[in-house]
């Protein structure tokens, strides 16, 4: 039973890593687009100082670590 849970957990991580790899460029493009749109929106607002607009796409390792911390216990407790 424990082996089935481990397999399910490993499969979830594997599926996520595949999804991340297939979509990473899309995430980058979306973030750059949001950055541009925010800058354009603020351009005409007569701000005293223009804010620096940054973004960060988490690495797959960071995402996997968060997944482990957030979901591993519930997956292990789940009855198959």
N, C-alpha and C positions, 0 to 999 in steps of 0.2 A: 504494500500500500504506500509506504514512504517513497519508494522508487517511482511510483506513478505520479505522486505529487511533485517530486523533483523534476520529472520529465515535463509535467505541465508547466511548472515554473520556468524551466530552461526553454521550453517552446515559446512561452510568452516573451521572454527576453530575446530569443532568436528572431521572432516575428518583428519585435520592435526595432532591432538593429537593422533588419532588412528594410523596414519602412523608412527609418532614418536615412539610410544610405541612398535609397531611391528618391527621397524628397529633400535632402539637405540643400541642394541648389535652389529649390523652390522656396524654402524657408529664408534663405539669404536674399533672394529677390523680393520677397514679400516685406522683409524688414527694411530693405533699402527704399522700397516704395513708400512705406509708412513714414520713414525718416524724411523723404522728399515732400510728402503731402503735409506733414506737420510744419516743415520749414516754409513751404508756400503759404500755408494758412497764417503763420505768424508774421510773414514778411510785411504785410500791410497793417499791422496792428500798432504802429508807432511806439514800439517798446524802447525804453531807454537803453537796455542792453539786450542783445539777441542771445537767447540761450543756446548752449551747445546741445545738439540732439544726437544722442548715441543709442546704439542697440547692441545686443549680444545674443547670439544663438548658442544655447548650451551645447557642449560636446555630447556625443553619444555616451561617453563614460559618465558624465554628470547626470544625464537622464536615466541611465541604467541604475546608477547608485540611488537616485531618488526613488525609482520604481522599487528597488529592493527594500529600502527603508519603509516605504509606504504600503506595499502590497504583499510582501513575502509571507508575513504572518497569516494574513487572511487566506492566501492560496494554500498554505500548509494546513490550515485548520479546516479548509473546505472538504466536505465529504464527497468522494468521487463516486 
